[in-house]
Amino acid sequence: MAGIQIHDIHKSFGALRLFEGLSLACPDRKYMCLLGPSGCGKTTLMRIVAGLAEPDSGDVLIGCERVNGLPPARRNVGLAFQNYALYPHLSVAGNLAFPLRAPIRRGRYGEAEIEDRVKRVAALLKIDSLLHRQVNQLSGGQQQRVALGRALIRDPGVLLLDEPVTHLDARLRYEMRAEIKLLHDRIGTTTIHVTHDQQEAMAMGDLIAVMREGRLEQLGAPLELYDRPATAFVAGFIGDPPMSLVHARFAEQNGRGVLNLAGALLPLPDVLAAQARVAPSPELLVGLRPQQVALAERTADGAVAATVYSHGMVGREQQLMLTLGSDEVRCRTARSIRATAGDRVGLAVSLIGAKLFDAESGRALPPAR
């Protein structure tokens, strides 16, 4: 197996500068998800690791070997693409065996070894009963397994997956997430998985690298990103639903730190007040999870005035989207609560566990010393 190191990568497309000194690492045998919105550079970064694109400068190391300039065939990587890229004129067995019979590897593998590898990978992926079928006779999930098997058949040191379950329906996508993760736990191949779906990344990744406009916003374990987002972007991207981000202003009142939130003065817990006192500016963004917001009487002490924007049922609960000035807040309530768009309501906001970010930079305020 082999870890991956990406060091000080620069990449431009004409006048567009995508990567400007990007660095990150995926340790050996780990499953890392590259997560971000469309256009953030995650697929380009995967292509650079694979050798399908070259950086303008910087280094890519697989294991201890610098692979800049090496063709994909010499990088010991396996790839599975979003569109599967299967050969329709070949059977399942033929698709699995194709990488071993490719002209670039002619003579390296005997037919007995090829047949043995095909059977072994097919059994691993539970498609051994499908080896004689044609591609057009397979379901989407079966085609995905064949694509994974073709990537794994050479026992690569690194596995690269480009949105591998995007085309599947919701139920099958859920099942394939579990199967791919179980497969990784069994074989331990270092894996980079590109996705725009934060639920997918949270469910599958040992590590998640959140990207935005060619920059690395944060790299960490799923719960680290959820509990301690480094930026407002990460806070608003991770979680289902994600954090609500509300503009507020810090002030002192009778020797205690408070937040002016949409005109309501809310006392800050001591630990958050200590952070806010040393912030670059009193203008802050407050990150709130839905469980920190509840409906209240508009006249209640400390209630924040809001307007219902939309509502919908989520299983046992009702999810409300509310507006506070130019900001939006998510709130979960009992199904019995009657709310319609345009209703004026009060909100009880708990700041215990809230996250504070500098409003200008979007960076999380550091812990107070």
MOHUJO-V595028 format. One record per pair of residues at least 24 apart in sequence whose C-alpha atoms are under 7 Angstrom apart, sorted by the first residue. I is the first residue (numbers start at 0). J is the second residue. If there is no record, write none. Layout:
I;J / I;J
This chain:
0;27 / 0;28 / 0;156 / 0;157 / 0;188 / 0;189 / 1;27 / 1;61 / 1;62 / 1;156 / 1;157 / 1;189 / 2;26 / 2;27 / 2;61 / 2;62 / 2;189 / 3;60 / 3;61 / 3;62 / 4;59 / 4;60 / 4;61 / 5;58 / 5;59 / 5;60 / 6;57 / 6;58 / 6;59 / 7;57 / 7;58 / 8;54 / 8;56 / 8;57 / 8;58 / 9;54 / 9;55 / 9;56 / 9;57 / 10;54 / 10;55 / 17;212 / 17;213 / 18;213 / 18;214 / 21;214 / 21;215 / 27;189 / 28;187 / 28;188 / 28;189 / 29;189 / 29;190 / 29;205 / 30;189 / 30;190 / 30;191 / 30;204 / 30;205 / 30;206 / 31;190 / 31;191 / 31;192 / 31;204 / 31;205 / 31;206 / 31;207 / 32;191 / 32;192 / 32;193 / 32;194 / 32;200 / 32;204 / 32;206 / 32;207 / 32;208 / 33;191 / 33;192 / 33;193 / 33;194 / 33;207 / 33;208 / 33;209 / 34;193 / 34;194 / 34;195 / 34;197 / 34;200 / 34;207 / 34;208 / 34;209 / 34;210 / 35;195 / 35;209 / 35;210 / 35;211 / 36;195 / 37;195 / 38;212 / 39;210 / 39;211 / 39;212 / 39;213 / 40;212 / 40;213 / 41;193 / 41;210 / 42;161 / 42;193 / 49;76 / 75;155 / 75;156 / 75;157 / 76;155 / 76;156 / 76;157 / 76;158 / 77;150 / 77;151 / 77;155 / 77;157 / 77;158 / 77;159 / 78;150 / 78;158 / 78;159 / 78;160 / 79;146 / 79;147 / 79;150 / 79;159 / 79;160 / 79;161 / 79;163 / 80;160 / 80;161 / 80;162 / 80;163 / 81;161 / 81;162 / 81;163 / 81;165 / 83;143 / 83;146 / 85;146 / 87;133 / 87;134 / 87;135 / 89;133 / 90;130 / 90;131 / 90;132 / 90;133 / 90;134 / 91;129 / 91;130 / 91;131 / 91;132 / 91;133 / 91;134 / 91;145 / 92;117 / 92;130 / 92;131 / 94;149 / 95;145 / 95;148 / 95;149 / 98;149 / 116;152 / 120;148 / 120;152 / 121;148 / 139;167 / 140;167 / 140;171 / 156;188 / 156;189 / 157;188 / 157;189 / 157;190 / 158;188 / 158;189 / 158;190 / 158;191 / 159;190 / 159;191 / 159;192 / 160;191 / 160;192 / 160;193 / 161;192 / 161;193 / 162;192 / 162;193 / 162;194 / 176;203 / 197;237 / 229;362 / 229;363 / 230;361 / 230;362 / 230;363 / 231;356 / 231;361 / 231;362 / 231;363 / 242;286 / 242;287 / 242;288 / 243;286 / 243;287 / 243;288 / 243;327 / 243;328 / 243;329 / 244;284 / 244;285 / 244;286 / 244;287 / 245;284 / 245;285 / 245;286 / 245;326 / 246;283 / 246;284 / 246;285 / 247;282 / 247;283 / 247;284 / 247;285 / 248;281 / 248;282 / 248;283 / 249;275 / 249;281 / 249;282 / 261;303 / 261;323 / 261;324 / 263;301 / 263;302 / 263;303 / 264;301 / 265;301 / 267;350 / 268;351 / 273;367 / 274;364 / 274;365 / 274;366 / 274;367 / 278;364 / 282;357 / 282;358 / 283;355 / 283;356 / 283;357 / 283;358 / 284;355 / 284;356 / 284;357 / 284;358 / 285;353 / 285;354 / 285;355 / 285;356 / 286;353 / 286;354 / 286;355 / 287;353 / 287;354 / 289;329 / 289;330 / 289;331 / 290;330 / 290;331 / 291;348 / 291;349 / 292;330 / 292;346 / 292;347 / 292;348 / 292;349 / 293;330 / 293;346 / 293;347 / 293;348 / 294;345 / 294;346 / 294;347 / 295;345 / 295;346 / 295;347 / 296;345 / 297;344 / 297;345 / 302;345 / 302;346 / 302;347 / 303;345 / 303;346 / 303;347 / 304;344 / 304;345 / 304;346 / 305;343 / 305;344 / 305;345 / 305;346 / 306;341 / 306;342 / 306;343 / 306;344 / 307;339 / 307;340 / 307;341 / 307;342 / 307;343 / 308;340 / 308;341 / 309;340
